[in-house]
Amino acid sequence: MSISVRFHQVSKRYKMYRNNSEKILDIILPGGYGDDFYALQNITFEASAGDVIGVVGVNGAGKSTLSNLITGIIPPTTGTIELNGETSLIAINSGLNNELTGLENIELKCLMLGFTKKQIKELTPQIIEFADIGQFIEQPVKKYSSGMKSRLGFAISVNVDPDILVIDEALSVGDQTFADKCFDKMNEFKEAGKTIFFISHSMGQVKKFCKKAMWLEAGEIKQYGPIDEVLPNYEKFLKEFKSWPKEKQKNFKKMVLEKRSKERKEKVAE
């Protein structure tokens, strides 16, 4: 099968500043200033057309950074990313302007994706029907609940028919009826051979929908492969972590922060 997404030794580094003075020093000083924080380090993997990948990990593991890299919202600090096709991110409030109405957001997002006015006019009824938020479609998004934002964002993203779809906790809000409708649509994408990254804390949803799993820990890939190999290991880790005394959990989190404050280089086979 053709490769749709390829990451090669991708890292994303941010600078941590205590105040504005440190930001200025980072600009002025030749060697920079401020503490490094690696949201992701040395991420290497491939995804093929038709892959449905569940991305799991505890809060802060780097899942949302990964989704933003795949969809081009942020660039990598180092490494290379190759994408074969159009990408779309579905996340609560992703790409929505709170000051604009739902209708205006549909037009804006579609224009940003390169659609013509005529194409947008044809797509809009489908998006409105899928979102199913009634008269709120003509209200500013700032008046929406988190579930309504998710509905509108999902409706726009799936109806523009991307090749690579990234779903970041977008089904964690809203009612079950809408979630079922979303899964039906995503199953259509599955059958069409699209690549889907499904980021979720719901192990039930991941098991139900995904074929592969990627376990992120401390900004690195802990394990990547068939879901029936990765998920049992991740669930075992979660169970053990929750059983640890508070002091051991605290030491583990401290170790994670230390790992992410310095660059970890991998040897590349020649």
Secondary structure, DSSP 8 states (H G I E B T S, - for coil): --EEEEEEEEEEEEEE-SSHHHHHHHHHSTT--SEEEEEEEEEEEEEETT-EEEEE-STTSSHHHHHHHHTTSS--SEEEEEE-S-EEEEETTTT--TTSBHHHHHHHHHHHTT--HHHHHHHHHHHHHHH--GGGGGSBGGGS-HHHHHHHHHHHHHHT--SEEEEESTTSSS-HHHHHHHHHHHHHHHHTT-EEEEE-S-HHHHHHH-SEEEEEETTEEEEEEEHHHHHHHHHHHHHHHHHS-HHHHHHHHHHHHHHTTS--------
